[in-house]
Amino acid sequence: MKRHCIYLIIASVIFCLSFSACSKAKDEESGKGAIDKMTDRAAERAVKKIKTPIDKARAIQEKEGERTKATDEAVKEQ
């Protein structure tokens, strides 16, 4: 009876270790570290802060171009 208990304990320890080893390897491969996540967030914020004024300027430039075309067409009609 003691042998059965010992074998059962050894088997359960091996079973638990095998599943915990598999889950750790999977987490390390798929997940990013905290530093990488913070770096990515900072980069996204920087890009957003740089692109926002540029996009606004482009929109204003397009509107100005439309107004210029409308003015040119009005002058040509007269």
PyMOL Python script that loads the backbone (N, CA, C, O; Angstrom):
from pymol import cmd

cmd.read_pdbstr("""\
ATOM      1  N   MET A   1       0.820  -1.183   0.000  1.00  0.00           N
ATOM      2  CA  MET A   1       0.000   0.000   0.000  1.00  0.00           C
ATOM      3  C   MET A   1       0.871   1.257   0.000  1.00  0.00           C
ATOM      4  O   MET A   1       0.534   2.247  -0.649  1.00  0.00           O
ATOM      5  N   LYS A   2       1.986   1.216   0.725  1.00  0.00           N
ATOM      6  CA  LYS A   2       2.872   2.371   0.771  1.00  0.00           C
ATOM      7  C   LYS A   2       3.478   2.631  -0.604  1.00  0.00           C
ATOM      8  O   LYS A   2       3.674   3.781  -0.996  1.00  0.00           O
ATOM      9  N   ARG A   3       3.772   1.557  -1.334  1.00  0.00           N
ATOM     10  CA  ARG A   3       4.347   1.722  -2.675  1.00  0.00           C
ATOM     11  C   ARG A   3       3.346   2.391  -3.605  1.00  0.00           C
ATOM     12  O   ARG A   3       3.717   3.235  -4.421  1.00  0.00           O
ATOM     13  N   HIS A   4       2.105   2.023  -3.487  1.00  0.00           N
ATOM     14  CA  HIS A   4       1.087   2.629  -4.347  1.00  0.00           C
ATOM     15  C   HIS A   4       0.968   4.126  -4.068  1.00  0.00           C
ATOM     16  O   HIS A   4       0.826   4.922  -4.997  1.00  0.00           O
ATOM     17  N   CYS A   5       1.024   4.505  -2.813  1.00  0.00           N
ATOM     18  CA  CYS A   5       0.955   5.918  -2.453  1.00  0.00           C
ATOM     19  C   CYS A   5       2.170   6.669  -2.988  1.00  0.00           C
ATOM     20  O   CYS A   5       2.036   7.777  -3.507  1.00  0.00           O
ATOM     21  N   ILE A   6       3.343   6.077  -2.868  1.00  0.00           N
ATOM     22  CA  ILE A   6       4.562   6.722  -3.359  1.00  0.00           C
ATOM     23  C   ILE A   6       4.503   6.879  -4.875  1.00  0.00           C
ATOM     24  O   ILE A   6       4.843   7.939  -5.401  1.00  0.00           O
ATOM     25  N   TYR A   7       4.073   5.831  -5.582  1.00  0.00           N
ATOM     26  CA  TYR A   7       3.962   5.915  -7.041  1.00  0.00           C
ATOM     27  C   TYR A   7       2.919   6.949  -7.458  1.00  0.00           C
ATOM     28  O   TYR A   7       3.104   7.674  -8.436  1.00  0.00           O
ATOM     29  N   LEU A   8       1.845   7.008  -6.720  1.00  0.00           N
ATOM     30  CA  LEU A   8       0.799   7.983  -7.026  1.00  0.00           C
ATOM     31  C   LEU A   8       1.320   9.416  -6.820  1.00  0.00           C
ATOM     32  O   LEU A   8       1.042  10.299  -7.632  1.00  0.00           O
ATOM     33  N   ILE A   9       2.058   9.639  -5.758  1.00  0.00           N
ATOM     34  CA  ILE A   9       2.613  10.961  -5.489  1.00  0.00           C
ATOM     35  C   ILE A   9       3.638  11.339  -6.552  1.00  0.00           C
ATOM     36  O   ILE A   9       3.631  12.469  -7.040  1.00  0.00           O
ATOM     37  N   ILE A  10       4.508  10.420  -6.913  1.00  0.00           N
ATOM     38  CA  ILE A  10       5.519  10.695  -7.944  1.00  0.00           C
ATOM     39  C   ILE A  10       4.851  10.989  -9.286  1.00  0.00           C
ATOM     40  O   ILE A  10       5.245  11.917  -9.993  1.00  0.00           O
ATOM     41  N   ALA A  11       3.847  10.199  -9.627  1.00  0.00           N
ATOM     42  CA  ALA A  11       3.145  10.407 -10.891  1.00  0.00           C
ATOM     43  C   ALA A  11       2.435  11.758 -10.902  1.00  0.00           C
ATOM     44  O   ALA A  11       2.454  12.453 -11.917  1.00  0.00           O
ATOM     45  N   SER A  12       1.811  12.140  -9.792  1.00  0.00           N
ATOM     46  CA  SER A  12       1.112  13.426  -9.757  1.00  0.00           C
ATOM     47  C   SER A  12       2.090  14.595  -9.824  1.00  0.00           C
ATOM     48  O   SER A  12       1.783  15.613 -10.444  1.00  0.00           O
ATOM     49  N   VAL A  13       3.262  14.471  -9.198  1.00  0.00           N
ATOM     50  CA  VAL A  13       4.266  15.527  -9.270  1.00  0.00           C
ATOM     51  C   VAL A  13       4.770  15.685 -10.703  1.00  0.00           C
ATOM     52  O   VAL A  13       4.887  16.805 -11.201  1.00  0.00           O
ATOM     53  N   ILE A  14       5.065  14.584 -11.357  1.00  0.00           N
ATOM     54  CA  ILE A  14       5.528  14.634 -12.748  1.00  0.00           C
ATOM     55  C   ILE A  14       4.446  15.232 -13.652  1.00  0.00           C
ATOM     56  O   ILE A  14       4.736  16.027 -14.546  1.00  0.00           O
ATOM     57  N   PHE A  15       3.217  14.840 -13.407  1.00  0.00           N
ATOM     58  CA  PHE A  15       2.084  15.345 -14.188  1.00  0.00           C
ATOM     59  C   PHE A  15       1.960  16.864 -14.030  1.00  0.00           C
ATOM     60  O   PHE A  15       1.808  17.581 -15.019  1.00  0.00           O
ATOM     61  N   CYS A  16       2.023  17.349 -12.800  1.00  0.00           N
ATOM     62  CA  CYS A  16       1.908  18.791 -12.543  1.00  0.00           C
ATOM     63  C   CYS A  16       3.084  19.561 -13.140  1.00  0.00           C
ATOM     64  O   CYS A  16       2.892  20.629 -13.720  1.00  0.00           O
ATOM     65  N   LEU A  17       4.274  19.040 -13.006  1.00  0.00           N
ATOM     66  CA  LEU A  17       5.447  19.713 -13.551  1.00  0.00           C
ATOM     67  C   LEU A  17       5.410  19.790 -15.069  1.00  0.00           C
ATOM     68  O   LEU A  17       5.819  20.791 -15.658  1.00  0.00           O
ATOM     69  N   SER A  18       4.923  18.743 -15.690  1.00  0.00           N
ATOM     70  CA  SER A  18       4.883  18.750 -17.158  1.00  0.00           C
ATOM     71  C   SER A  18       3.923  19.813 -17.670  1.00  0.00           C
ATOM     72  O   SER A  18       4.222  20.473 -18.665  1.00  0.00           O
ATOM     73  N   PHE A  19       2.777  19.999 -17.020  1.00  0.00           N
ATOM     74  CA  PHE A  19       1.838  21.015 -17.467  1.00  0.00           C
ATOM     75  C   PHE A  19       2.314  22.423 -17.124  1.00  0.00           C
ATOM     76  O   PHE A  19       2.092  23.351 -17.902  1.00  0.00           O
ATOM     77  N   SER A  20       2.947  22.596 -16.005  1.00  0.00           N
ATOM     78  CA  SER A  20       3.438  23.932 -15.663  1.00  0.00           C
ATOM     79  C   SER A  20       4.598  24.332 -16.570  1.00  0.00           C
ATOM     80  O   SER A  20       4.746  25.514 -16.882  1.00  0.00           O
ATOM     81  N   ALA A  21       5.412  23.391 -16.995  1.00  0.00           N
ATOM     82  CA  ALA A  21       6.522  23.700 -17.903  1.00  0.00           C
ATOM     83  C   ALA A  21       5.993  24.101 -19.269  1.00  0.00           C
ATOM     84  O   ALA A  21       6.548  25.004 -19.896  1.00  0.00           O
ATOM     85  N   CYS A  22       4.958  23.471 -19.739  1.00  0.00           N
ATOM     86  CA  CYS A  22       4.385  23.807 -21.042  1.00  0.00           C
ATOM     87  C   CYS A  22       3.747  25.186 -21.023  1.00  0.00           C
ATOM     88  O   CYS A  22       3.888  25.945 -21.981  1.00  0.00           O
ATOM     89  N   SER A  23       3.058  25.515 -19.962  1.00  0.00           N
ATOM     90  CA  SER A  23       2.382  26.808 -19.916  1.00  0.00           C
ATOM     91  C   SER A  23       3.387  27.945 -19.800  1.00  0.00           C
ATOM     92  O   SER A  23       3.137  29.016 -20.354  1.00  0.00           O
ATOM     93  N   LYS A  24       4.488  27.775 -19.122  1.00  0.00           N
ATOM     94  CA  LYS A  24       5.496  28.822 -19.001  1.00  0.00           C
ATOM     95  C   LYS A  24       6.154  29.107 -20.341  1.00  0.00           C
ATOM     96  O   LYS A  24       6.369  30.268 -20.689  1.00  0.00           O
ATOM     97  N   ALA A  25       6.468  28.090 -21.079  1.00  0.00           N
ATOM     98  CA  ALA A  25       7.105  28.286 -22.384  1.00  0.00           C
ATOM     99  C   ALA A  25       6.170  29.016 -23.336  1.00  0.00           C
ATOM    100  O   ALA A  25       6.619  29.840 -24.133  1.00  0.00           O
ATOM    101  N   LYS A  26       4.912  28.733 -23.267  1.00  0.00           N
ATOM    102  CA  LYS A  26       3.940  29.362 -24.139  1.00  0.00           C
ATOM    103  C   LYS A  26       3.791  30.845 -23.796  1.00  0.00           C
ATOM    104  O   LYS A  26       3.698  31.680 -24.695  1.00  0.00           O
ATOM    105  N   ASP A  27       3.770  31.173 -22.513  1.00  0.00           N
ATOM    106  CA  ASP A  27       3.632  32.558 -22.089  1.00  0.00           C
ATOM    107  C   ASP A  27       4.842  33.390 -22.490  1.00  0.00           C
ATOM    108  O   ASP A  27       4.690  34.543 -22.893  1.00  0.00           O
ATOM    109  N   GLU A  28       6.020  32.835 -22.387  1.00  0.00           N
ATOM    110  CA  GLU A  28       7.229  33.574 -22.720  1.00  0.00           C
ATOM    111  C   GLU A  28       7.314  33.876 -24.202  1.00  0.00           C
ATOM    112  O   GLU A  28       7.806  34.937 -24.588  1.00  0.00           O
ATOM    113  N   GLU A  29       6.849  32.971 -25.033  1.00  0.00           N
ATOM    114  CA  GLU A  29       6.938  33.178 -26.471  1.00  0.00           C
ATOM    115  C   GLU A  29       5.915  34.193 -26.952  1.00  0.00           C
ATOM    116  O   GLU A  29       6.242  35.070 -27.751  1.00  0.00           O
ATOM    117  N   SER A  30       4.682  34.087 -26.477  1.00  0.00           N
ATOM    118  CA  SER A  30       3.621  34.911 -27.024  1.00  0.00           C
ATOM    119  C   SER A  30       3.528  36.283 -26.365  1.00  0.00           C
ATOM    120  O   SER A  30       3.115  37.242 -27.017  1.00  0.00           O
ATOM    121  N   GLY A  31       3.895  36.403 -25.107  1.00  0.00           N
ATOM    122  CA  GLY A  31       3.731  37.670 -24.404  1.00  0.00           C
ATOM    123  C   GLY A  31       4.956  38.544 -24.475  1.00  0.00           C
ATOM    124  O   GLY A  31       6.085  38.063 -24.580  1.00  0.00           O
ATOM    125  N   LYS A  32       4.710  39.847 -24.415  1.00  0.00           N
ATOM    126  CA  LYS A  32       5.805  40.800 -24.389  1.00  0.00           C
ATOM    127  C   LYS A  32       6.096  41.143 -22.936  1.00  0.00           C
ATOM    128  O   LYS A  32       5.240  41.010 -22.062  1.00  0.00           O
ATOM    129  N   GLY A  33       7.289  41.574 -22.707  1.00  0.00           N
ATOM    130  CA  GLY A  33       7.668  41.997 -21.372  1.00  0.00           C
ATOM    131  C   GLY A  33       7.067  43.354 -21.047  1.00  0.00           C
ATOM    132  O   GLY A  33       6.550  44.039 -21.929  1.00  0.00           O
ATOM    133  N   ALA A  34       7.136  43.734 -19.802  1.00  0.00           N
ATOM    134  CA  ALA A  34       6.562  45.003 -19.367  1.00  0.00           C
ATOM    135  C   ALA A  34       7.267  46.183 -20.029  1.00  0.00           C
ATOM    136  O   ALA A  34       6.632  47.178 -20.379  1.00  0.00           O
ATOM    137  N   ILE A  35       8.565  46.068 -20.196  1.00  0.00           N
ATOM    138  CA  ILE A  35       9.321  47.164 -20.821  1.00  0.00           C
ATOM    139  C   ILE A  35       8.928  47.317 -22.287  1.00  0.00           C
ATOM    140  O   ILE A  35       8.774  48.434 -22.780  1.00  0.00           O
ATOM    141  N   ASP A  36       8.765  46.194 -22.978  1.00  0.00           N
ATOM    142  CA  ASP A  36       8.358  46.262 -24.385  1.00  0.00           C
ATOM    143  C   ASP A  36       6.975  46.878 -24.524  1.00  0.00           C
ATOM    144  O   ASP A  36       6.737  47.675 -25.432  1.00  0.00           O
ATOM    145  N   LYS A  37       6.063  46.516 -23.634  1.00  0.00           N
ATOM    146  CA  LYS A  37       4.712  47.077 -23.691  1.00  0.00           C
ATOM    147  C   LYS A  37       4.735  48.579 -23.443  1.00  0.00           C
ATOM    148  O   LYS A  37       4.052  49.338 -24.130  1.00  0.00           O
ATOM    149  N   MET A  38       5.524  49.004 -22.460  1.00  0.00           N
ATOM    150  CA  MET A  38       5.613  50.439 -22.166  1.00  0.00           C
ATOM    151  C   MET A  38       6.257  51.197 -23.323  1.00  0.00           C
ATOM    152  O   MET A  38       5.850  52.314 -23.643  1.00  0.00           O
ATOM    153  N   THR A  39       7.254  50.594 -23.943  1.00  0.00           N
ATOM    154  CA  THR A  39       7.914  51.223 -25.088  1.00  0.00           C
ATOM    155  C   THR A  39       6.944  51.364 -26.252  1.00  0.00           C
ATOM    156  O   THR A  39       6.906  52.401 -26.914  1.00  0.00           O
ATOM    157  N   ASP A  40       6.158  50.317 -26.500  1.00  0.00           N
ATOM    158  CA  ASP A  40       5.174  50.371 -27.584  1.00  0.00           C
ATOM    159  C   ASP A  40       4.129  51.456 -27.332  1.00  0.00           C
ATOM    160  O   ASP A  40       3.763  52.197 -28.244  1.00  0.00           O
ATOM    161  N   ARG A  41       3.650  51.545 -26.086  1.00  0.00           N
ATOM    162  CA  ARG A  41       2.658  52.575 -25.760  1.00  0.00           C
ATOM    163  C   ARG A  41       3.239  53.971 -25.948  1.00  0.00           C
ATOM    164  O   ARG A  41       2.580  54.853 -26.499  1.00  0.00           O
ATOM    165  N   ALA A  42       4.461  54.169 -25.492  1.00  0.00           N
ATOM    166  CA  ALA A  42       5.100  55.482 -25.639  1.00  0.00           C
ATOM    167  C   ALA A  42       5.294  55.830 -27.110  1.00  0.00           C
ATOM    168  O   ALA A  42       5.103  56.978 -27.511  1.00  0.00           O
ATOM    169  N   ALA A  43       5.668  54.851 -27.900  1.00  0.00           N
ATOM    170  CA  ALA A  43       5.855  55.083 -29.336  1.00  0.00           C
ATOM    171  C   ALA A  43       4.530  55.432 -30.006  1.00  0.00           C
ATOM    172  O   ALA A  43       4.479  56.323 -30.854  1.00  0.00           O
ATOM    173  N   GLU A  44       3.457  54.735 -29.632  1.00  0.00           N
ATOM    174  CA  GLU A  44       2.145  55.034 -30.216  1.00  0.00           C
ATOM    175  C   GLU A  44       1.692  56.444 -29.856  1.00  0.00           C
ATOM    176  O   GLU A  44       1.149  57.161 -30.697  1.00  0.00           O
ATOM    177  N   ARG A  45       1.917  56.839 -28.605  1.00  0.00           N
ATOM    178  CA  ARG A  45       1.542  58.194 -28.188  1.00  0.00           C
ATOM    179  C   ARG A  45       2.348  59.244 -28.946  1.00  0.00           C
ATOM    180  O   ARG A  45       1.799  60.260 -29.373  1.00  0.00           O
ATOM    181  N   ALA A  46       3.642  59.003 -29.112  1.00  0.00           N
ATOM    182  CA  ALA A  46       4.494  59.957 -29.824  1.00  0.00           C
ATOM    183  C   ALA A  46       4.056  60.094 -31.275  1.00  0.00           C
ATOM    184  O   ALA A  46       3.974  61.204 -31.801  1.00  0.00           O
ATOM    185  N   VAL A  47       3.777  58.977 -31.914  1.00  0.00           N
ATOM    186  CA  VAL A  47       3.335  59.010 -33.314  1.00  0.00           C
ATOM    187  C   VAL A  47       2.015  59.757 -33.422  1.00  0.00           C
ATOM    188  O   VAL A  47       1.822  60.551 -34.343  1.00  0.00           O
ATOM    189  N   LYS A  48       1.110  59.508 -32.490  1.00  0.00           N
ATOM    190  CA  LYS A  48      -0.201  60.181 -32.524  1.00  0.00           C
ATOM    191  C   LYS A  48      -0.036  61.689 -32.348  1.00  0.00           C
ATOM    192  O   LYS A  48      -0.681  62.476 -33.042  1.00  0.00           O
ATOM    193  N   LYS A  49       0.830  62.086 -31.418  1.00  0.00           N
ATOM    194  CA  LYS A  49       1.023  63.515 -31.175  1.00  0.00           C
ATOM    195  C   LYS A  49       1.703  64.203 -32.359  1.00  0.00           C
ATOM    196  O   LYS A  49       1.478  65.389 -32.600  1.00  0.00           O
ATOM    197  N   ILE A  50       2.519  63.476 -33.086  1.00  0.00           N
ATOM    198  CA  ILE A  50       3.180  64.057 -34.254  1.00  0.00           C
ATOM    199  C   ILE A  50       2.228  64.090 -35.445  1.00  0.00           C
ATOM    200  O   ILE A  50       2.196  65.072 -36.187  1.00  0.00           O
ATOM    201  N   LYS A  51       1.459  63.033 -35.631  1.00  0.00           N
ATOM    202  CA  LYS A  51       0.597  62.946 -36.807  1.00  0.00           C
ATOM    203  C   LYS A  51      -0.624  63.855 -36.734  1.00  0.00           C
ATOM    204  O   LYS A  51      -1.105  64.319 -37.768  1.00  0.00           O
ATOM    205  N   THR A  52      -1.132  64.117 -35.544  1.00  0.00           N
ATOM    206  CA  THR A  52      -2.350  64.920 -35.412  1.00  0.00           C
ATOM    207  C   THR A  52      -2.193  66.310 -36.025  1.00  0.00           C
ATOM    208  O   THR A  52      -3.033  66.692 -36.840  1.00  0.00           O
ATOM    209  N   PRO A  53      -1.172  67.081 -35.683  1.00  0.00           N
ATOM    210  CA  PRO A  53      -1.035  68.404 -36.319  1.00  0.00           C
ATOM    211  C   PRO A  53      -0.779  68.314 -37.822  1.00  0.00           C
ATOM    212  O   PRO A  53      -1.248  69.156 -38.588  1.00  0.00           O
ATOM    213  N   ILE A  54      -0.041  67.301 -38.237  1.00  0.00           N
ATOM    214  CA  ILE A  54       0.236  67.138 -39.671  1.00  0.00           C
ATOM    215  C   ILE A  54      -1.061  66.848 -40.424  1.00  0.00           C
ATOM    216  O   ILE A  54      -1.297  67.402 -41.498  1.00  0.00           O
ATOM    217  N   ASP A  55      -1.899  65.982 -39.862  1.00  0.00           N
ATOM    218  CA  ASP A  55      -3.180  65.673 -40.510  1.00  0.00           C
ATOM    219  C   ASP A  55      -4.079  66.904 -40.567  1.00  0.00           C
ATOM    220  O   ASP A  55      -4.764  67.127 -41.566  1.00  0.00           O
ATOM    221  N   LYS A  56      -4.081  67.702 -39.505  1.00  0.00           N
ATOM    222  CA  LYS A  56      -4.884  68.928 -39.505  1.00  0.00           C
ATOM    223  C   LYS A  56      -4.378  69.899 -40.558  1.00  0.00           C
ATOM    224  O   LYS A  56      -5.171  70.533 -41.254  1.00  0.00           O
ATOM    225  N   ALA A  57      -3.075  70.017 -40.675  1.00  0.00           N
ATOM    226  CA  ALA A  57      -2.502  70.913 -41.677  1.00  0.00           C
ATOM    227  C   ALA A  57      -2.843  70.449 -43.088  1.00  0.00           C
ATOM    228  O   ALA A  57      -3.144  71.268 -43.956  1.00  0.00           O
ATOM    229  N   ARG A  58      -2.799  69.164 -43.316  1.00  0.00           N
ATOM    230  CA  ARG A  58      -3.166  68.634 -44.643  1.00  0.00           C
ATOM    231  C   ARG A  58      -4.634  68.909 -44.955  1.00  0.00           C
ATOM    232  O   ARG A  58      -4.975  69.253 -46.087  1.00  0.00           O
ATOM    233  N   ALA A  59      -5.499  68.759 -43.960  1.00  0.00           N
ATOM    234  CA  ALA A  59      -6.922  69.025 -44.177  1.00  0.00           C
ATOM    235  C   ALA A  59      -7.152  70.490 -44.516  1.00  0.00           C
ATOM    236  O   ALA A  59      -7.950  70.812 -45.396  1.00  0.00           O
ATOM    237  N   ILE A  60      -6.457  71.369 -43.821  1.00  0.00           N
ATOM    238  CA  ILE A  60      -6.585  72.801 -44.105  1.00  0.00           C
ATOM    239  C   ILE A  60      -6.039  73.124 -45.492  1.00  0.00           C
ATOM    240  O   ILE A  60      -6.605  73.951 -46.207  1.00  0.00           O
ATOM    241  N   GLN A  61      -4.949  72.480 -45.872  1.00  0.00           N
ATOM    242  CA  GLN A  61      -4.363  72.707 -47.196  1.00  0.00           C
ATOM    243  C   GLN A  61      -5.329  72.249 -48.293  1.00  0.00           C
ATOM    244  O   GLN A  61      -5.455  72.910 -49.324  1.00  0.00           O
ATOM    245  N   GLU A  62      -6.001  71.134 -48.074  1.00  0.00           N
ATOM    246  CA  GLU A  62      -6.974  70.660 -49.062  1.00  0.00           C
ATOM    247  C   GLU A  62      -8.138  71.644 -49.189  1.00  0.00           C
ATOM    248  O   GLU A  62      -8.589  71.936 -50.296  1.00  0.00           O
ATOM    249  N   LYS A  63      -8.622  72.152 -48.057  1.00  0.00           N
ATOM    250  CA  LYS A  63      -9.722  73.127 -48.100  1.00  0.00           C
ATOM    251  C   LYS A  63      -9.286  74.399 -48.813  1.00  0.00           C
ATOM    252  O   LYS A  63     -10.049  74.979 -49.585  1.00  0.00           O
ATOM    253  N   GLU A  64      -8.067  74.825 -48.554  1.00  0.00           N
ATOM    254  CA  GLU A  64      -7.549  76.020 -49.204  1.00  0.00           C
ATOM    255  C   GLU A  64      -7.446  75.809 -50.718  1.00  0.00           C
ATOM    256  O   GLU A  64      -7.745  76.708 -51.503  1.00  0.00           O
ATOM    257  N   GLY A  65      -7.021  74.617 -51.108  1.00  0.00           N
ATOM    258  CA  GLY A  65      -6.940  74.305 -52.534  1.00  0.00           C
ATOM    259  C   GLY A  65      -8.315  74.319 -53.187  1.00  0.00           C
ATOM    260  O   GLY A  65      -8.458  74.797 -54.312  1.00  0.00           O
ATOM    261  N   GLU A  66      -9.322  73.805 -52.502  1.00  0.00           N
ATOM    262  CA  GLU A  66     -10.686  73.827 -53.034  1.00  0.00           C
ATOM    263  C   GLU A  66     -11.194  75.257 -53.177  1.00  0.00           C
ATOM    264  O   GLU A  66     -11.845  75.593 -54.167  1.00  0.00           O
ATOM    265  N   ARG A  67     -10.898  76.095 -52.191  1.00  0.00           N
ATOM    266  CA  ARG A  67     -11.327  77.495 -52.267  1.00  0.00           C
ATOM    267  C   ARG A  67     -10.634  78.217 -53.412  1.00  0.00           C
ATOM    268  O   ARG A  67     -11.245  79.035 -54.100  1.00  0.00           O
ATOM    269  N   THR A  68      -9.364  77.914 -53.611  1.00  0.00           N
ATOM    270  CA  THR A  68      -8.621  78.535 -54.703  1.00  0.00           C
ATOM    271  C   THR A  68      -9.203  78.125 -56.052  1.00  0.00           C
ATOM    272  O   THR A  68      -9.349  78.955 -56.949  1.00  0.00           O
ATOM    273  N   LYS A  69      -9.532  76.851 -56.192  1.00  0.00           N
ATOM    274  CA  LYS A  69     -10.146  76.386 -57.448  1.00  0.00           C
ATOM    275  C   LYS A  69     -11.492  77.052 -57.675  1.00  0.00           C
ATOM    276  O   LYS A  69     -11.816  77.452 -58.793  1.00  0.00           O
ATOM    277  N   ALA A  70     -12.271  77.169 -56.611  1.00  0.00           N
ATOM    278  CA  ALA A  70     -13.580  77.811 -56.753  1.00  0.00           C
ATOM    279  C   ALA A  70     -13.426  79.279 -57.143  1.00  0.00           C
ATOM    280  O   ALA A  70     -14.196  79.795 -57.953  1.00  0.00           O
ATOM    281  N   THR A  71     -12.449  79.935 -56.574  1.00  0.00           N
ATOM    282  CA  THR A  71     -12.194  81.341 -56.910  1.00  0.00           C
ATOM    283  C   THR A  71     -11.728  81.469 -58.361  1.00  0.00           C
ATOM    284  O   THR A  71     -12.170  82.364 -59.081  1.00  0.00           O
ATOM    285  N   ASP A  72     -10.848  80.587 -58.781  1.00  0.00           N
ATOM    286  CA  ASP A  72     -10.363  80.613 -60.177  1.00  0.00           C
ATOM    287  C   ASP A  72     -11.496  80.376 -61.160  1.00  0.00           C
ATOM    288  O   ASP A  72     -11.552  81.029 -62.202  1.00  0.00           O
ATOM    289  N   GLU A  73     -12.391  79.464 -60.853  1.00  0.00           N
ATOM    290  CA  GLU A  73     -13.517  79.171 -61.736  1.00  0.00           C
ATOM    291  C   GLU A  73     -14.484  80.365 -61.792  1.00  0.00           C
ATOM    292  O   GLU A  73     -15.052  80.679 -62.838  1.00  0.00           O
ATOM    293  N   ALA A  74     -14.650  81.008 -60.651  1.00  0.00           N
ATOM    294  CA  ALA A  74     -15.541  82.185 -60.626  1.00  0.00           C
ATOM    295  C   ALA A  74     -14.949  83.313 -61.457  1.00  0.00           C
ATOM    296  O   ALA A  74     -15.675  84.019 -62.157  1.00  0.00           O
ATOM    297  N   VAL A  75     -13.632  83.484 -61.383  1.00  0.00           N
ATOM    298  CA  VAL A  75     -12.972  84.532 -62.162  1.00  0.00           C
ATOM    299  C   VAL A  75     -13.068  84.219 -63.655  1.00  0.00           C
ATOM    300  O   VAL A  75     -13.266  85.130 -64.460  1.00  0.00           O
ATOM    301  N   LYS A  76     -12.931  82.948 -64.039  1.00  0.00           N
ATOM    302  CA  LYS A  76     -12.992  82.554 -65.447  1.00  0.00           C
ATOM    303  C   LYS A  76     -14.388  82.768 -66.009  1.00  0.00           C
ATOM    304  O   LYS A  76     -14.526  83.097 -67.187  1.00  0.00           O
ATOM    305  N   GLU A  77     -15.412  82.592 -65.211  1.00  0.00           N
ATOM    306  CA  GLU A  77     -16.785  82.751 -65.680  1.00  0.00           C
ATOM    307  C   GLU A  77     -17.135  84.220 -65.948  1.00  0.00           C
ATOM    308  O   GLU A  77     -18.006  84.516 -66.765  1.00  0.00           O
ATOM    309  N   GLN A  78     -16.468  85.110 -65.274  1.00  0.00           N
ATOM    310  CA  GLN A  78     -16.794  86.536 -65.463  1.00  0.00           C
ATOM    311  C   GLN A  78     -16.142  87.050 -66.664  1.00  0.00           C
ATOM    312  O   GLN A  78     -16.294  88.226 -66.993  1.00  0.00           O
TER     313      GLN A  78
END
""", "prot")
cmd.dss("prot")
cmd.show_as("cartoon", "prot")
cmd.util.cbc("prot")
cmd.orient("prot")
